Amino acid sequence: MPQTDLAKEPSHGGSGCRKVVVGLKMDSPSKEFLTWALVKVAHPGDTVVALHVLGNQETANGDGKSSLLSLVKAFDYVLAVYEGFCNLK
């Protein structure tokens, strides 16, 4: 299960202003966990941060060259699915 840090900040004037940080891997359980955090933890006005920390093995391809751009594109693609949902909330 991905690690999370749910940092709460005091509410100002009753509007949501908390930050919800969700640590992700590039796998299905992480996507399910992000969905859970958006549905069960985040409230309207909250900021949700999806965080993926790259290990040394993830930042280099077979030739030892950086494949960071392809990883960023893949992560962006995964998160794009949630954009419409967040705009509704």
N, C-alpha and C positions, 0 to 999 in steps of 0.2 A: 504494500500500500504506500502511495506517495506520502512524503512528509509535508506537513502544513504548519503555518504559523498564522494564527488568526489574531492580528493586532487590532485592538479596539482603541479608538480615539474618542474623546468625549464629544457628544453631540452638541452642535451649535444651533440653537433655535429650533430644535425638533427635527431638522432635516438630517438625513443620513450623511455621515462623513467618515465612516469607518474605512479602514483599509483591510482587505482580505487578501492574504498572500497564499497561493497554492503552488507547492512544488510539484513539478511534473516530470515524468519520463515520457518517452515517445511510444507509449503503449496504450492498449485499450483500458486497463484499470485506471490509468491516470486520467483519461478522457472522462470516464465515468465519475471519477472523484471530482473533477472540475465541474461537471454537470451538477453533482450533489452540492458542491459549495455555492454555485450560482443559485440553485433552487432553495436550499435549506439555510444557508448562512447569510448570503448577501441580501441587502435590502435596497430599495430605491435610493439612489444618491451615493451609495457606497462605491469605493474604488476597488476593483478586483485586479490583482496582479498575478499573472501566470508566470512562474519562474522555472526555467530549466537550466541547470548547471552542467556544463560540458566537462566530461572527464578527458584525460589525455588520449584515450583510445578513440573517442568520438570526434576529435578534432583533426585527425589525420587519416587519409585513405591508405590503400595498400602501398603506394609509392612514398609514403611519408609526407605527402603534400597536404596542405590544409584543405578540408572540404567544408569549412565553416559556412560558406555561402549557401551550399546545398542544404545544410542543416537548418539555417535560418529560414530558408524558403519553406522547408517541410514544416517547421514549427509555426510559421505564419499561416500556412494552409490549414493546419489543425485548428488554430485559433479563429480563423475566419468563419468557421461553422457557428461560433458562439456570438458573433457580432450582432446579428439580428436579435437574438434572444436578449442580449444585454440592453439593446436599445428599447425593447419592450418593457423591461423592468424599470 
